[in-house]
């Protein structure tokens, strides 16, 4: 369904499209004001015919994810859950933190609800078994470089030194895999034995280290006490809804059981649930959540039957590569777990509803206030710009993006000024804006009109409002650039007072005062501070790089690898300067031609000397 601006407002599927579409235009009592509002906005329908119901379900899910229609029941956010990845395909495997589950030969454990607990577990295993966490290519790099600090601190067994065989190292990895599989008892017994032996031998420092490791292992094991006797992978879903109405909220709670152990839980807020049944909402949740998560359990337990259950099972089975079953337990421990998930969802909904309303006021409410203040249709996407330099040194620009009142950091961009030397903020801003919008226009021309929404790049999507860090001067620069490029985008300046605090907005040649206590004022201040912070951080990083350069960087043919090789072979740049060509060429990584280049660079005649 599309509105008069041709924006997609709803995506649905049906075996009989005629009946489905006709149902929206009947006078049905009790279907909810939200559906009536949606119907009043429909300007036209677009339809796609598929070969099967399964294809229709997959297409529906993909279109909802891509376009995020206004009236579809939606997950409020797209969370990703961390995994523990063990690179068992490597000669000397590592234990890594991962947000995605790739189709590689590594072993994955999870997903876990807490990134902090994942990192703590990885750190514990590396300390327990002395596993490496470096990115060296082993065994190719064995003996090529000095071992790292972890080796000297006895936190790593040092496979890079060649002191440990692959078989012995693999034995340590196998014990870590056993730990991750939930078999803690052998590890606890082993640590207790080592602690007692060290204590009996009066090696008290070792005994203390084993004692601390034992305490960490027991702490991890204690978190896994809630378990299921069957020992399978399953997710348990519960749902809670507020009273019906236009502002109705819904929460879905998931308990993650892996190998029969509760490894975590998470809740999700659902939008546009007014007038919809629990089964319909759960059906939408399952499609959106499991369509984006890399791990799908063999069984998903639900509090009620869902729409298209058989079709969803078929789809999930194809994604998982193994049978997936949706079950509604009627009695026993499983039914109690589903009830517990529902109780938790209700508790979260009650506790967080007021907080969510305040958060919405800080974001969407503030955006609405700004749009009303400037009398523009929308300010959903705002871009803010700032320039940073020190007396014209290393001019840089920053672009920060806010969508619906929240920073969208993936769309932030930084610019190193190319055409301006010296302290000229106006010229710098002109270059930044010209580059940004020229790039965006070029990308849009390369795309079909109906594909622009698919391009998530920060340059392709133009803002509803451009916010400049400054007053009339910066605004006029932006308007000039937009006029030259044939673009019509509202531009305002964020004006500061004598104390460098936000004072108001400069728009249409008028400074508009803002109530300092309003959410709009607070959002403008956050945007301005963020643009300033981002520019300063980039400028600071460039200054840091400039301060760590050496004379070797100026020699043609000497890159980071050869520079590192030279510094390993010689104690200082002065020694390199005094070396002859033969000595320089003796360094394995330095070809003779490069050795001659280095020698001539340091021994070229002084051009200022008199003949």
C-alpha positions as CSV (number, residue, x, y, z in Angstrom):
1,X,0.0,0.0,0.0
2,X,1.4,3.4,-1.0
3,X,0.3,6.9,0.1
4,X,0.0,10.0,-2.1
5,X,3.7,10.6,-1.8
6,X,4.2,7.1,-3.1
7,X,5.8,6.0,0.2
8,X,5.1,2.4,1.2
9,X,2.9,2.4,4.3
10,X,2.0,-1.3,4.6
11,X,3.2,-4.7,3.2
12,X,1.1,-7.8,3.4
13,X,0.5,-11.1,1.7
14,X,-2.5,-13.3,0.9
15,X,-3.5,-16.4,-1.0
16,X,-6.5,-14.4,-2.4
17,X,-5.4,-10.8,-2.9
18,X,-8.9,-9.7,-4.0
19,X,-10.5,-10.7,-0.7
20,X,-7.6,-9.4,1.4
21,X,-7.7,-5.9,-0.2
22,X,-11.5,-5.7,-0.2
23,X,-11.5,-6.5,3.6
24,X,-9.8,-3.2,4.3
25,X,-12.7,-1.2,2.7
26,X,-15.5,-2.8,4.6
27,X,-17.1,-1.1,7.6
28,X,-15.8,-3.5,10.2
29,X,-16.6,-2.5,13.8
30,X,-13.8,-3.0,16.3
31,X,-10.8,-3.3,13.9
32,X,-9.1,-0.3,15.6
33,X,-8.5,3.4,14.7
34,X,-5.0,2.6,13.4
35,X,-6.4,0.4,10.6
36,X,-8.9,3.1,9.7
37,X,-6.2,5.8,9.6
38,X,-4.1,3.6,7.3
39,X,-6.9,3.0,4.9
40,X,-7.6,6.7,4.7
41,X,-4.0,7.2,3.5
42,X,-3.9,4.6,0.7
43,X,-3.4,6.1,-2.7
44,X,-2.6,3.0,-4.7
45,X,-1.8,-0.7,-4.4
46,X,1.2,-2.5,-5.9
47,X,1.3,-6.2,-6.0
48,X,3.8,-9.0,-6.8
49,X,2.7,-12.5,-7.7
50,X,4.9,-15.4,-6.4
51,X,4.9,-19.1,-7.2
52,X,4.2,-20.3,-3.6
53,X,3.1,-19.2,-0.2
54,X,6.6,-19.7,1.1
55,X,8.0,-17.3,-1.5
56,X,5.4,-14.8,-0.6
57,X,6.3,-15.0,3.1
58,X,10.0,-14.5,2.3
59,X,9.3,-11.6,0.0
60,X,7.0,-10.0,2.6
61,X,9.7,-10.3,5.3
62,X,12.4,-8.8,3.0
63,X,10.2,-5.9,1.9
64,X,9.2,-5.0,5.5
65,X,12.9,-5.1,6.6
66,X,13.9,-2.9,3.6
67,X,11.2,-0.3,3.7
68,X,10.1,-0.4,7.4
69,X,6.4,0.6,6.5
70,X,4.6,2.8,8.9
71,X,1.7,0.5,9.7
72,X,3.4,-2.9,9.8
73,X,3.9,-4.4,13.3
74,X,7.6,-3.8,13.7
75,X,10.5,-4.5,16.0
76,X,11.5,-1.2,17.5
77,X,15.2,-1.9,17.1
78,X,17.5,-4.4,15.4
79,X,19.7,-6.0,18.0
80,X,22.6,-8.3,17.3
81,X,23.8,-10.8,19.9
82,X,27.3,-11.8,20.6
83,X,28.8,-15.2,20.0
84,X,32.0,-16.9,21.1
85,X,33.9,-18.0,18.0
86,X,36.7,-20.6,18.2
87,X,38.8,-20.7,15.1
88,X,39.3,-24.5,15.1
89,X,40.3,-24.4,11.4
90,X,43.6,-22.6,12.3
91,X,46.8,-24.4,13.2
92,X,46.8,-22.5,16.5
93,X,43.1,-21.6,17.2
94,X,41.9,-18.5,18.9
95,X,38.8,-17.6,20.9
96,X,37.2,-14.5,19.5
97,X,34.2,-12.2,20.1
98,X,31.8,-12.2,17.1
99,X,28.5,-10.4,16.3
100,X,27.8,-12.6,13.3
101,X,27.8,-16.3,12.7
102,X,29.7,-16.9,9.4
103,X,29.6,-20.0,7.2
104,X,33.2,-20.9,7.9
105,X,34.8,-23.8,9.7
106,X,34.9,-22.2,13.1
107,X,32.8,-23.3,16.1
108,X,30.3,-20.9,17.5
109,X,28.7,-20.7,21.0
110,X,25.7,-18.6,21.8
111,X,24.0,-16.3,21.2
112,X,24.6,-14.5,24.5
113,X,22.5,-11.6,25.8
114,X,25.5,-9.8,27.4
115,X,28.5,-8.7,25.5
116,X,30.3,-8.0,28.7
117,X,29.9,-11.6,29.9
118,X,31.1,-12.9,26.6
119,X,34.3,-10.8,26.8
120,X,34.8,-11.9,30.4
121,X,34.5,-15.6,29.5
122,X,36.9,-15.2,26.6
123,X,39.4,-13.5,28.9
124,X,39.0,-16.2,31.5
125,X,39.6,-19.0,29.0
126,X,42.7,-17.3,27.5
127,X,44.1,-16.9,31.0
128,X,43.2,-20.5,32.0
129,X,44.7,-22.2,29.0
130,X,47.3,-19.6,27.9
131,X,45.7,-19.2,24.4
132,X,46.8,-16.6,22.0
133,X,44.6,-13.6,21.1
134,X,47.0,-12.1,18.5
135,X,46.4,-11.9,14.7
136,X,49.8,-13.4,13.7
137,X,49.7,-16.0,11.0
138,X,51.0,-19.2,12.6
139,X,53.0,-21.3,12.0
140,X,54.3,-19.1,9.1
141,X,55.2,-16.3,11.6
142,X,56.9,-18.5,14.2
143,X,60.1,-16.9,15.4
144,X,59.8,-13.8,13.1
145,X,59.1,-11.3,15.8
146,X,59.5,-11.0,19.5
147,X,56.7,-12.5,21.6
148,X,54.2,-10.0,23.0
149,X,53.6,-8.8,26.5
150,X,51.1,-11.5,27.2
151,X,53.8,-14.2,26.8
152,X,56.1,-12.4,29.3
153,X,53.2,-12.0,31.8
154,X,52.5,-15.8,31.4
155,X,49.0,-15.1,30.0
156,X,49.9,-16.8,26.7
157,X,51.9,-20.0,26.1
158,X,53.7,-18.4,23.2
159,X,53.0,-20.5,20.1
160,X,54.8,-17.7,18.1
161,X,58.1,-18.7,19.8
162,X,57.8,-22.4,18.7
163,X,58.1,-23.6,22.3
164,X,54.7,-25.4,22.2
165,X,53.7,-28.0,19.6
166,X,50.5,-27.9,17.6
167,X,49.3,-31.0,19.4
168,X,49.9,-29.6,22.9
169,X,48.3,-26.3,22.0
170,X,45.3,-28.1,20.5
171,X,44.9,-30.0,23.8
172,X,44.5,-26.7,25.5
173,X,41.9,-25.6,23.0
174,X,40.0,-28.9,23.4
175,X,39.7,-28.1,27.2
176,X,38.4,-24.6,26.4
177,X,35.8,-26.2,24.0
178,X,34.8,-28.5,26.8
179,X,34.3,-25.5,29.1
180,X,32.2,-23.7,26.5
181,X,30.0,-26.8,26.1
182,X,29.1,-26.5,29.8
183,X,31.3,-29.3,31.3
184,X,32.8,-27.4,34.2
185,X,33.4,-30.2,36.7
186,X,36.6,-31.6,35.2
187,X,38.1,-28.1,35.0
188,X,37.1,-27.4,38.6
189,X,38.7,-30.6,39.8
190,X,41.9,-30.0,37.8
191,X,42.2,-26.5,39.2
192,X,41.6,-27.7,42.8
193,X,44.3,-30.3,42.4
194,X,46.8,-27.8,41.0
195,X,46.1,-25.4,43.8
196,X,46.5,-28.0,46.5
197,X,49.8,-29.3,44.9
198,X,51.2,-25.8,44.6
199,X,50.2,-25.0,48.2
200,X,51.9,-28.3,49.4
201,X,55.0,-27.4,47.5
202,X,54.9,-23.9,49.2
203,X,54.6,-22.2,45.8
204,X,52.0,-19.8,47.2
205,X,52.0,-17.4,44.2
206,X,50.9,-20.2,41.9
207,X,48.4,-21.5,44.5
208,X,46.8,-18.0,44.6
209,X,46.6,-17.8,40.8
210,X,44.9,-21.2,40.7
211,X,42.6,-20.1,43.5
212,X,41.5,-17.0,41.6
213,X,41.0,-19.0,38.4
214,X,38.9,-21.5,40.3
215,X,36.8,-18.7,41.7
216,X,36.2,-17.3,38.2
217,X,35.2,-20.7,36.8
218,X,32.7,-21.3,39.7
219,X,31.2,-17.9,39.1
220,X,30.6,-18.7,35.4
221,X,29.2,-22.1,36.3
222,X,26.9,-20.6,38.9
223,X,25.2,-18.4,36.3
224,X,24.1,-21.6,34.4
225,X,22.2,-23.3,37.2
226,X,18.8,-22.9,35.6
227,X,18.7,-25.9,33.2
228,X,16.3,-28.2,31.3
229,X,16.7,-31.9,31.6
230,X,16.3,-32.6,27.9
231,X,19.4,-30.5,27.0
232,X,18.3,-29.2,23.6
233,X,18.5,-25.8,22.0
234,X,15.2,-23.9,22.2
235,X,13.8,-20.4,22.6
236,X,10.9,-19.6,24.9
237,X,8.7,-16.7,23.9
238,X,6.3,-14.7,26.1
239,X,4.2,-11.6,25.2
240,X,2.5,-8.8,27.0
241,X,0.3,-6.0,25.6
242,X,-1.0,-2.8,27.1
243,X,-4.6,-1.8,26.9
244,X,-5.9,-1.3,23.3
245,X,-5.6,2.2,21.8
246,X,-3.6,4.2,19.3
247,X,-0.6,4.2,21.6
248,X,-0.7,0.5,22.5
249,X,2.6,-1.1,23.2
250,X,3.8,-4.7,23.1
251,X,6.8,-6.6,24.5
252,X,8.0,-10.0,23.5
253,X,10.4,-11.7,26.0
254,X,12.8,-14.5,24.9
255,X,14.6,-17.0,27.1
256,X,17.6,-18.5,25.2
257,X,18.2,-22.2,26.2
258,X,21.3,-23.7,24.7
259,X,22.2,-27.3,25.5
260,X,19.5,-27.2,28.1
261,X,21.1,-24.2,29.9
262,X,19.5,-20.7,30.2
263,X,22.3,-18.6,28.8
264,X,20.4,-15.3,28.7
265,X,17.1,-13.5,28.0
266,X,16.1,-10.5,26.0
267,X,13.0,-8.4,25.4
268,X,11.8,-6.6,22.3
269,X,9.3,-3.8,21.9
270,X,6.8,-4.0,19.1
271,X,5.2,-1.0,17.4
272,X,1.7,-0.8,15.8
273,X,0.1,-3.5,17.8
274,X,-3.2,-1.8,18.3
275,X,-6.2,-3.9,17.3
276,X,-4.0,-6.9,16.5
277,X,-4.2,-10.4,18.1
278,X,-1.3,-11.9,20.1
279,X,-0.9,-14.6,17.5
280,X,-0.6,-12.1,14.7
281,X,2.0,-10.0,16.6
282,X,4.0,-13.1,17.5
283,X,4.0,-14.2,13.9
284,X,5.4,-10.9,12.8
285,X,8.0,-11.0,15.5
286,X,9.2,-14.5,14.6
287,X,9.6,-13.5,10.9
288,X,11.5,-10.4,11.7
289,X,13.7,-11.7,14.5
290,X,14.6,-15.1,13.1
291,X,15.0,-13.7,9.6
292,X,18.0,-11.7,10.9
293,X,19.5,-13.8,13.6
294,X,22.3,-16.3,12.6
295,X,21.2,-19.0,15.0
296,X,17.8,-20.7,14.9
297,X,17.0,-23.3,17.6
298,X,15.3,-26.6,16.8
299,X,12.3,-25.6,18.9
300,X,10.5,-22.4,19.6
301,X,7.9,-22.5,22.4
302,X,5.0,-20.0,22.2
303,X,2.1,-19.0,24.5
304,X,-0.5,-19.3,21.7
305,X,-0.9,-20.4,18.1
306,X,0.4,-18.0,15.5
307,X,-0.7,-17.2,12.0
308,X,0.9,-19.2,9.2
309,X,2.5,-21.6,11.7
310,X,3.2,-24.4,9.2
311,X,4.5,-21.9,6.6
312,X,6.8,-20.3,9.1
313,X,8.1,-23.7,10.3
314,X,8.9,-24.6,6.6
315,X,10.7,-21.3,6.2
316,X,12.7,-21.5,9.4
317,X,13.7,-25.1,8.6
318,X,15.1,-24.0,5.2
319,X,17.1,-21.2,7.0
320,X,18.4,-23.5,9.7
321,X,19.1,-26.5,7.5
322,X,17.3,-28.7,10.0
323,X,13.9,-29.3,11.4
324,X,12.3,-26.4,13.4
325,X,9.1,-26.8,15.4
326,X,6.8,-24.2,16.8
327,X,5.1,-25.6,19.9
328,X,2.4,-24.3,22.3
329,X,3.0,-26.3,25.5
330,X,-0.1,-27.2,27.5
331,X,1.3,-28.6,30.8
332,X,4.4,-29.3,32.8
333,X,7.7,-27.4,33.0
334,X,7.6,-26.1,29.5
335,X,4.2,-24.4,30.0
336,X,5.6,-22.8,33.2
337,X,8.6,-21.5,31.4
338,X,6.4,-19.9,28.7
339,X,4.2,-18.3,31.5
340,X,7.4,-17.1,33.2
341,X,8.5,-15.4,29.9
342,X,5.1,-13.8,29.7
343,X,5.2,-12.6,33.3
344,X,8.7,-11.0,32.6
345,X,7.3,-9.3,29.5
346,X,4.5,-7.8,31.5
347,X,6.9,-6.6,34.2
348,X,9.1,-5.0,31.6
349,X,6.2,-3.3,29.9
350,X,4.9,-1.9,33.2
351,X,8.3,-0.7,34.3
352,X,9.5,0.8,31.1
353,X,6.4,2.4,29.6
354,X,6.9,5.8,31.4
355,X,10.6,5.7,30.5
356,X,9.8,5.0,26.9
357,X,7.4,8.0,26.8
358,X,10.2,10.2,28.2
359,X,12.6,8.9,25.7
360,X,10.2,9.5,22.8
361,X,9.8,13.1,24.0
362,X,13.6,13.5,24.0
363,X,13.8,12.2,20.4
364,X,10.8,12.1,18.2
365,X,9.0,14.8,20.2
366,X,12.0,17.1,20.0
367,X,12.3,16.5,16.2
368,X,8.6,17.4,15.9
369,X,9.2,20.6,17.9
370,X,12.1,21.6,15.7
371,X,10.0,21.1,12.5
372,X,7.2,23.2,14.0
373,X,9.6,25.9,15.1
374,X,11.0,26.2,11.6
375,X,7.6,25.6,9.8
376,X,9.1,22.7,7.7
377,X,7.3,19.4,6.9
378,X,9.8,17.2,8.7
379,X,13.2,17.1,10.4
380,X,13.4,13.3,10.8
381,X,16.9,13.2,9.2
382,X,19.2,16.1,10.3
383,X,22.8,16.6,9.2
384,X,25.1,18.9,11.1
385,X,28.6,20.1,10.0
386,X,31.6,21.6,11.8
387,X,35.2,22.6,10.9
388,X,38.2,22.1,13.1
389,X,41.8,23.4,12.7
390,X,44.6,25.1,14.7
391,X,45.7,28.3,12.9
392,X,44.9,26.7,9.6
393,X,46.9,23.5,10.3
394,X,45.2,20.2,9.2
395,X,41.8,21.6,8.3
396,X,39.1,19.0,8.7
397,X,35.4,18.9,8.5
398,X,32.8,16.7,10.3
399,X,29.3,15.5,9.3
400,X,27.1,13.9,11.9
401,X,23.6,12.5,11.2
402,X,20.6,12.3,13.5
403,X,17.5,10.3,12.5
404,X,14.3,10.6,14.6
405,X,16.3,12.4,17.2
406,X,19.0,9.8,17.7
407,X,22.6,9.8,16.3
408,X,23.1,7.4,13.3
409,X,26.9,6.9,13.7
410,X,27.1,4.6,10.7
411,X,26.4,7.6,8.5
412,X,28.9,10.0,10.2
413,X,31.6,11.2,7.8
414,X,34.8,13.1,8.2
415,X,36.6,15.2,5.5
416,X,40.2,16.2,5.2
417,X,40.2,19.6,3.5
418,X,42.1,19.5,0.2
419,X,41.6,22.9,-1.4
420,X,42.1,25.3,1.5
421,X,45.3,26.3,3.3
422,X,45.2,28.6,6.3
423,X,42.3,29.4,8.7
424,X,39.3,30.0,6.4
425,X,36.3,28.2,7.9
426,X,33.9,29.5,5.2
427,X,36.0,28.1,2.3
428,X,36.5,24.8,4.2
429,X,32.7,24.5,4.7
430,X,32.1,25.2,1.1
431,X,34.4,22.4,0.1
432,X,32.9,19.9,2.6
433,X,29.3,20.6,1.5
434,X,30.2,20.6,-2.2
435,X,31.9,17.2,-1.9
436,X,29.1,15.7,0.2
437,X,26.2,16.7,-2.1
438,X,28.1,16.2,-5.4
439,X,28.9,12.7,-4.2
440,X,25.2,12.1,-3.2
441,X,23.9,13.4,-6.6
442,X,26.3,11.2,-8.5
443,X,25.2,8.1,-6.4
444,X,21.5,8.9,-6.9
445,X,22.0,9.1,-10.7
446,X,23.6,5.7,-10.7
447,X,20.5,4.2,-9.0
448,X,17.0,3.7,-10.3
449,X,14.5,5.9,-8.7
450,X,12.8,3.0,-6.9
451,X,16.2,1.8,-5.5
452,X,17.1,5.0,-3.7
453,X,15.5,3.7,-0.5
454,X,17.8,0.6,-0.7
455,X,20.9,2.7,-0.6
456,X,21.8,3.1,3.1
457,X,24.9,5.2,2.4
458,X,25.0,8.5,4.1
459,X,25.7,10.4,0.9
460,X,22.8,9.0,-1.1
461,X,20.1,10.0,1.3
462,X,19.6,13.7,1.6
463,X,18.6,15.3,4.9
464,X,15.3,17.0,5.8
465,X,17.2,19.7,7.5
466,X,20.8,20.9,7.3
467,X,22.3,22.3,10.6
468,X,25.4,24.5,10.4
469,X,27.6,25.2,13.4
470,X,27.4,29.0,13.2
471,X,25.1,31.8,12.1
472,X,24.4,33.8,9.0
473,X,27.8,33.3,7.3
474,X,27.8,29.5,7.5
475,X,24.1,29.3,6.5
476,X,24.7,31.5,3.4
477,X,27.7,29.3,2.4
478,X,25.4,26.2,2.6
479,X,22.6,27.9,0.7
480,X,25.0,28.9,-2.1
481,X,26.3,25.4,-2.4
482,X,22.7,23.9,-2.5
483,X,21.7,26.6,-5.1
484,X,24.6,25.8,-7.3
485,X,23.7,22.1,-7.2
486,X,20.0,22.7,-7.8
487,X,19.0,21.3,-4.4
488,X,16.2,22.6,-2.1
489,X,17.0,21.6,1.5
490,X,16.1,23.8,4.5
491,X,19.3,25.2,6.2
492,X,19.5,26.6,9.7
493,X,22.4,27.8,11.8
494,X,23.0,26.8,15.4
495,X,23.9,30.2,17.0
496,X,26.0,30.4,20.2
497,X,26.2,33.1,22.8
498,X,29.3,34.8,24.2
499,X,29.8,31.9,26.6
500,X,29.8,29.4,23.6
501,X,26.5,28.0,24.6
502,X,23.6,27.3,22.2
503,X,21.3,30.4,22.0
504,X,18.9,29.8,19.1
505,X,18.5,28.9,15.4
506,X,19.2,31.2,12.5
507,X,16.6,30.5,9.7
508,X,15.3,32.5,6.8
509,X,17.5,35.5,7.8
510,X,15.9,35.5,11.3
511,X,17.3,34.3,14.6
512,X,14.6,32.2,16.3
513,X,14.9,32.1,20.1
514,X,14.3,28.7,21.7
515,X,13.0,27.9,25.2
516,X,16.0,26.6,27.0
517,X,13.9,24.1,28.9
518,X,12.4,22.5,25.8
519,X,13.3,19.1,24.4
520,X,14.0,20.8,21.0
521,X,16.7,23.0,22.6
522,X,18.3,20.1,24.3
523,X,18.4,18.1,21.1
524,X,19.9,21.0,19.2
525,X,22.6,21.3,21.9
526,X,23.4,17.6,21.6
527,X,23.7,17.8,17.8
528,X,25.9,20.8,17.9
529,X,28.2,19.3,20.6
530,X,28.4,16.0,18.7
531,X,29.4,17.7,15.4
532,X,32.1,19.6,17.4
533,X,33.4,16.5,19.2
534,X,33.6,14.5,16.0
535,X,35.6,17.2,14.2
536,X,38.0,17.7,17.1
537,X,38.6,13.9,17.5
538,X,39.5,13.7,13.8
539,X,41.8,16.7,13.9
540,X,43.5,15.3,17.0
541,X,44.1,12.0,15.3
542,X,45.8,13.7,12.4
543,X,47.9,15.8,14.7
544,X,49.0,12.6,16.5
545,X,50.0,11.0,13.2
546,X,52.0,14.0,12.2
547,X,53.9,13.9,15.5
548,X,54.8,10.2,15.0
549,X,56.3,10.5,11.6
550,X,60.1,10.0,11.0
551,X,62.6,10.8,8.2
552,X,62.2,7.3,6.9
553,X,58.6,8.0,5.8
554,X,60.0,10.5,3.3
555,X,62.1,7.9,1.4
556,X,60.6,6.5,-1.7
557,X,60.1,2.7,-1.5
558,X,60.2,2.6,2.3
559,X,56.7,1.7,3.6
560,X,55.6,0.6,7.1
561,X,56.9,-3.0,6.7
562,X,60.4,-1.9,5.5
563,X,60.5,0.8,8.1
564,X,59.8,-1.7,10.8
565,X,62.5,-4.1,9.4
566,X,65.1,-1.3,9.5
567,X,64.3,-0.4,13.1
568,X,64.6,-4.0,14.1
569,X,68.1,-4.3,12.5
570,X,69.4,-0.9,13.6
571,X,69.1,0.8,17.0
572,X,68.2,4.3,15.7
573,X,67.8,6.4,12.6
574,X,71.3,7.7,13.2
575,X,72.7,4.2,12.7
576,X,70.7,3.9,9.5
577,X,72.2,7.2,8.3
578,X,75.7,6.0,8.9
579,X,75.2,2.5,7.2
580,X,76.6,1.9,3.7
581,X,74.6,0.3,0.9
582,X,75.9,-3.3,1.6
583,X,74.9,-3.1,5.3
584,X,71.4,-1.8,4.4
585,X,70.9,-4.5,1.7
586,X,71.8,-7.1,4.3
587,X,68.4,-6.6,5.9
588,X,66.2,-9.4,4.4
589,X,63.2,-7.1,3.7
590,X,65.3,-4.4,2.0
591,X,66.1,-4.9,-1.8
592,X,69.3,-3.5,-3.1
593,X,67.6,-0.7,-5.1
594,X,65.8,0.4,-1.9
595,X,69.1,0.3,0.0
596,X,70.7,2.6,-2.5
597,X,67.7,4.9,-2.3
598,X,68.0,5.1,1.5
599,X,71.8,5.7,1.3
600,X,71.5,8.4,-1.3
601,X,68.7,10.1,0.6
602,X,70.9,10.5,3.7
603,X,74.1,11.4,1.7
604,X,72.8,13.7,-1.0
605,X,74.9,16.9,-1.3
606,X,73.7,20.1,0.5
607,X,72.0,22.1,-2.2
608,X,72.5,25.3,-0.2
609,X,76.2,24.9,0.1
610,X,78.4,27.2,-2.0
611,X,80.6,25.5,-4.7
